[in-house]
């Protein structure tokens, strides 16, 4: 039981630091000791390692949006016109 409680506390501690670990944010850096502790936990805890993997996938997916082509304003205007036309037809 003590082992389970310790694991839960370590998972909670780790979960609160995962995003900072991934971001390497200079305004909120982890200490080298925190990084070592987190990486040690991730090496032994499948659940937390899975969460880290999900965060990385999400980051990669969202990162692709930055490189996406800019919005075609003519297409936006066509969609707006279509929606307005549909709204007018519905009101009739």
Secondary structure, 3 states (H helix, E strand, C coil): CHHHHHHHHHHHHHHCCHHHHHHCCHHHCCCHHHHHHHHHHHHHCHHHHHHHHHHHHHHHHHHHHHCCCCCCHHHHHHHHHHHHHHHHHHHC
